[in-house]
Amino acid sequence: MLVYLDVCCLNRPFDDQSQERIRLEAEAVLLILERCQAGDWQLLGSEAVDYEISRIPDEERRYRVFLLASVARARQKVNQPVQVRAQELERLGFKALDALHIACAEEGGARVLLTTDDRMLNTARKIQGDLRVRVENPVLWLMEVTTGGSAEDDAGRDSGERP
């Protein structure tokens, strides 16, 4: 399975881990990367990821994020079709770099693009029918693919509701 992690995900393990959500997302990202290194899944990198990493001001953090991104064995170039698609996605409401990540994930054949960016996730949910790649939070997606269910189903069962 081909997965795409945006730079928000790749940064998450180096964020302040004092908040539970950040800690959970960091752990999910690291588990996903472990599965990619083990060969269970494949990480799709891109020129968009490389560009965004190059803009990280802190040199040590930039290097550490680059190391995580280097797990990618497949890479998508920002070619003409990607640029055209990114412009379409911008018109649908995505920020320019988010649109570029989605376009790279689509063109590269990723099954899912993972992000911790709530704004990007909300925009993707609103227009998911116009997307050619699934956009998800890494924690929820990892729970789904490793248990065969979804976080919403689990929450419903815990509260006594029937899914």
Backbone torsions as a table, in degrees:
resi	resn	phi	psi	omega
1	MET	NA	132.2	-178.5
2	LEU	-95.6	121.9	-179.7
3	VAL	-121.1	150.9	-179.6
4	TYR	-124.1	124.4	175.6
5	LEU	-107.5	125.9	176.1
6	ASP	-77.2	175.8	-173.1
7	VAL	-72.2	-23.7	172.7
8	CYS	-59.0	-43.8	178.2
9	CYS	-64.7	-46.6	-177.1
10	LEU	-65.6	-25.3	176.7
11	ASN	-81.1	-24.6	-170.0
12	ARG	-53.7	-40.6	179.5
13	PRO	-63.3	-14.8	-177.7
14	PHE	-106.8	4.6	175.6
15	ASP	-80.6	167.4	176.8
16	ASP	-61.0	117.4	-173.8
17	GLN	-88.3	12.3	-177.9
18	SER	-74.7	-19.9	176.4
19	GLN	-91.2	135.4	-177.0
20	GLU	-58.1	-43.7	-178.1
21	ARG	-59.6	-45.3	-179.2
22	ILE	-63.7	-41.7	179.5
23	ARG	-63.1	-43.9	178.9
24	LEU	-63.9	-44.1	179.3
25	GLU	-65.4	-38.7	178.0
26	ALA	-62.1	-44.6	179.8
27	GLU	-64.5	-40.9	178.2
28	ALA	-62.1	-44.2	179.2
29	VAL	-60.4	-45.2	-179.8
30	LEU	-65.0	-38.2	177.2
31	LEU	-65.5	-40.4	178.0
32	ILE	-63.5	-43.6	178.6
33	LEU	-64.7	-36.8	176.0
34	GLU	-61.5	-42.0	178.8
35	ARG	-64.8	-34.9	176.9
36	CYS	-68.5	-43.4	178.7
37	GLN	-63.8	-35.3	-179.4
38	ALA	-74.8	-11.4	179.4
39	GLY	90.9	3.0	177.9
40	ASP	-69.2	-39.8	177.8
41	TRP	-128.3	172.6	178.1
42	GLN	-127.9	133.0	178.6
43	LEU	-90.2	129.4	175.3
44	LEU	-96.3	118.9	174.3
45	GLY	-95.8	177.3	179.3
46	SER	-159.7	163.3	173.6
47	GLU	-63.8	-28.7	177.6
48	ALA	-66.2	-41.6	176.7
49	VAL	-63.0	-47.1	-179.9
50	ASP	-58.5	-44.7	-179.7
51	TYR	-61.7	-46.9	-177.8
52	GLU	-65.8	-38.4	177.2
53	ILE	-62.8	-40.0	-178.9
54	SER	-62.0	-19.7	-179.1
55	ARG	-90.1	-2.3	178.1
56	ILE	-68.8	119.7	-173.3
57	PRO	-67.2	-36.7	-178.1
58	ASP	-78.0	118.2	-173.7
59	GLU	-60.7	-43.7	-178.8
60	GLU	-66.9	-43.5	178.2
61	ARG	-62.8	-43.8	178.6
62	ARG	-56.0	-44.7	-179.9
63	TYR	-64.1	-43.1	-178.5
64	ARG	-66.0	-40.9	177.4
65	VAL	-66.4	-40.3	176.8
66	PHE	-58.8	-41.3	178.7
67	LEU	-60.7	-42.7	178.1
68	LEU	-63.6	-43.3	-179.0
69	ALA	-64.9	-24.7	-177.3
70	SER	-70.0	-6.4	174.7
71	VAL	-65.6	-23.2	-178.2
72	ALA	-61.1	131.2	177.5
73	ARG	-109.1	-8.4	176.0
74	ALA	-123.6	146.3	-177.9
75	ARG	-136.9	141.2	176.5
76	GLN	-110.3	126.8	175.9
77	LYS	-80.5	155.1	173.5
78	VAL	-88.5	86.7	-177.9
79	ASN	-98.5	-175.3	-178.1
80	GLN	-57.5	-49.8	178.9
81	PRO	-59.4	-37.3	178.6
82	VAL	-65.6	-43.0	179.9
83	GLN	-63.8	-43.4	179.4
84	VAL	-62.7	-46.0	-179.5
85	ARG	-64.5	-39.6	178.9
86	ALA	-61.0	-39.2	177.8
87	GLN	-64.6	-39.8	176.3
88	GLU	-61.2	-44.1	-178.4
89	LEU	-66.8	-35.1	174.8
90	GLU	-61.2	-43.4	179.3
91	ARG	-63.7	-24.6	177.9
92	LEU	-83.8	-4.3	173.7
93	GLY	119.9	-1.5	179.6
94	PHE	-83.5	149.3	170.7
95	LYS	-66.3	156.2	-172.5
96	ALA	-54.6	-49.7	-176.7
97	LEU	-69.9	-36.3	176.0
98	ASP	-62.7	-43.2	178.4
99	ALA	-60.6	-39.7	179.4
100	LEU	-65.6	-40.7	177.2
101	HIS	-62.3	-45.2	180.0
102	ILE	-62.9	-44.4	179.6
103	ALA	-61.3	-40.3	177.5
104	CYS	-65.2	-43.2	179.9
105	ALA	-63.3	-42.5	178.9
106	GLU	-63.4	-51.4	-176.9
107	GLU	-63.9	-34.2	-179.3
108	GLY	-80.7	-6.1	177.3
109	GLY	82.3	22.1	178.8
110	ALA	-65.1	145.2	176.4
111	ARG	-79.8	-31.4	-178.2
112	VAL	-149.2	145.0	169.9
113	LEU	-109.8	124.2	-178.6
114	LEU	-104.3	136.4	179.9
115	THR	-148.0	153.1	173.3
116	THR	-105.5	7.4	-178.3
117	ASP	-83.5	107.5	-176.9
118	ASP	-61.8	-37.4	179.9
119	ARG	-63.1	-44.5	179.0
120	MET	-63.9	-42.8	178.9
121	LEU	-62.0	-43.8	-179.8
122	ASN	-64.9	-42.9	177.7
123	THR	-62.5	-42.8	-179.8
124	ALA	-62.7	-40.1	179.2
125	ARG	-62.8	-38.6	-177.9
126	LYS	-66.6	-32.8	-174.5
127	ILE	-122.9	28.5	-174.2
128	GLN	-56.1	-28.1	178.0
129	GLY	-66.7	-21.1	179.0
130	ASP	-91.8	-2.5	-177.7
131	LEU	-100.3	148.9	178.2
132	ARG	-106.4	9.8	175.6
133	VAL	-141.7	145.8	177.1
134	ARG	-78.2	136.5	178.8
135	VAL	-115.7	121.4	-173.5
136	GLU	-141.5	161.7	170.5
137	ASN	-78.6	138.8	-175.4
138	PRO	-62.6	-34.1	-179.4
139	VAL	-66.9	-50.5	-178.4
140	LEU	-64.3	-41.5	180.0
141	TRP	-65.4	-44.6	-179.4
142	LEU	-62.4	-41.1	177.0
143	MET	-60.2	-42.0	-178.6
144	GLU	-65.0	-48.6	-175.0
145	VAL	-76.1	-22.6	-179.5
146	THR	-93.3	-17.6	179.8
147	THR	-114.6	-12.2	-178.7
148	GLY	80.2	4.9	178.9
149	GLY	-127.0	-168.1	178.0
150	SER	-124.4	162.9	179.7
151	ALA	-62.0	-36.8	-179.5
152	GLU	-64.5	-40.8	178.5
153	ASP	-61.8	-44.1	179.8
154	ASP	-63.0	-41.6	179.9
155	ALA	-63.8	-40.9	179.6
156	GLY	-62.6	-41.3	179.2
157	ARG	-67.3	-38.4	-179.4
158	ASP	-64.4	-32.1	-177.2
159	SER	-89.4	1.2	178.6
160	GLY	89.2	-1.7	179.0
161	GLU	-81.3	153.7	174.7
162	ARG	-91.9	133.0	178.9
163	PRO	-68.0	NA	NA
